[in-house]
Amino acid sequence: MIWGGDDPFGRWVQGICGLILLAVSAIATHFAYQTRSNGYSSRTNDWVDGIAFGSAVLSVRCLWYAMTGKGNVNRDDFE
């Protein structure tokens, strides 16, 4: 079954996506830190904070599935 606990292809895909999202989160966090230290508007910081937090949450979710094989959102069979 695709995206099951024993699906190595799905776990590799989730692992690669998790690492990409982790990098996006790190870059967005760095950008947010730089804009705050330079005194830019808070509206820009709100967007960047949202991107950093959202990508961090998705990264943890993807990496958790890649490492354990449990907790993927597509694991349920809705037939």
Secondary structure, DSSP 8 states (H G I E B T S, - for coil): -TTSTT-HHHHHHHHHHHHHHHHHHHHHHHHHHHHHHHT--HHHHHHHHHHHHHHHHHHHHHHHHHHHS---TT-S---
